[in-house]
Amino acid sequence: MSDQIQLLIGATPWLPSAESELVEEYAHYDMPTVGVISQYGCYFLFECVEGVVDNFNIWVYAPITKKEEEELSQLTGSELTEAIDAIWGSRDLTAAIAEGDAILTGGPVVQATVKRLGVTRAALNALHTLVKGIDAASALEPAV
């Protein structure tokens, strides 16, 4: 199982690369907002954790096993929510920021940070750090 999902800049967050396939959709609001993606034979849980109705939104992805995917597909309601929350707190994640329906950037979120801050704040923190790094690198480029 791969530790991180492959994200393609410009792809939709619920199909983040050409090799992605939507396996299961647990929630929908004009787009899939929680579900499972298959990519290169690996499974990933995904969720829009911030900004579902906004132009900018935050997404998280976690690798899951085939067995976990099968177990999730049998759950509904609060049991499904609890199982998804348990996955977010049990492993490293990937966070992405999207504008409209297009991924802008993404990066890793370590499990310890998720346990300390919760999934949404951990994702926001990781993306903030990533964007600050991009801004700092851009400042070093010579002016044209």
N, C-alpha and C positions, 0 to 999 in steps of 0.2 A: 504494500500500500504506500502510495506517495504521501509525503508529509504536507506538501503545499499544492494547492490547485494552480493550474496555469491560467493566468489572466492575460487577455489580449486587449490592449488599449483600444477603445472604441467599440468593443463587443458589449452586448447586453449583460447585465449582472447575473441573470438567471441562465444564460448560455455564454459563459465567459471566454469561450474559444470555439474555433470551428470543430474541434474534436469533442465538444461537450454535447451531452444529450440529457434532456429533462426526463428523469426517471419517475419522480413522484412530486406532486404539488399538494402541499398541506394548507396553504393560504394564498389568497389572490386578491389584489386590489388594482385593477387595470393592468396588472402584470403579476406573474408569480412572485410572491414575497417570502415564502418559506417552502422549502422542498429539498429534493435530493437530485444531484447531477451525477452523471457517469462521465468520466474523462479518462481515456486510455485504460479502460478496464477497472479503474478505481472509483470509489463512491465518495461524494462530498455532500454534507449537509450544508444548506445555505439559508440565510435569512437577511432581510432588510431590517436593520435594527434602529434606524433613524431616518426620518424624512420620507416616509412612504408617499405622502401626498405632495412633497416638495420637489423642486427642480433638482436639488442636490440631495443625494441620499448615501447612507453608509450601509455596506453589506459585509457579512462575515461568512467564512467558509471553514468547515472542519472535515478532516478525513474521517470516514467511517468505514466499517467493515460491511461486507455483504450481509452478514448475520444481523448487524445493527440496522441496516436498511430494511431488511425483512421484518424485524421486530417493530420498527417505527411504523411501517405500513399497516400494521395490525392495530395501532392505537388511535384513539380519538380524544377530543376534549382535553381535560386537565391532565390525563395520563400522557398524552402526546406532548403537551407543553412541558411537563415535568421531565420527560425523557430527553427532549431537545435541550432544555436548560442544563441537564446533567452532562450532556455531550459538550456544550460550550465550556463548562468548567473543568473538563477532564483532559484537555489536550491543547496543544498549540493550535492557533487559528491563522487564517489569512484575512485581512481586512482590505476593503476596497472602497473608494469613493467614486460615485458616478454622478454625472450631470445629464439630466434627461434619462435616456436609456443607454448611455455610453460610459463605460469604465474609463476613468481618467488616470488612476494609479492605484497601487495597492502594495501591501507589505505584510510581514509576519507580526503576529501578536503572541507573546509567550504565555503559557498557561498560568504562571505565577501572577502575572499582571491581571489576567482575567479573574482569578480567584480574589485578588486584592480589590479591584475596582469594579468588577462586573463586566459583562461582555460589551455593552455599549460604550461605557467610559474607556475601557481598555482599547477598543477599536479606534475611538476618537483620538486617544492619546498617541497611539502608534501612527495614525495617519498625520497628526499634527507634527510629530517628529520627522516623518518622511518628507512632508512638504517643506518644513524648515530646512532640511538638508538639500532639497532641490533648489530652494531660494538661495541658499548659501553658495552652492555650486554655480548657479547662474550669475551671481555677483562676481565670481572670479573670472568669468569669460570676458575677453577683450571686447570693447565696444567696436562696432563696425561703422 
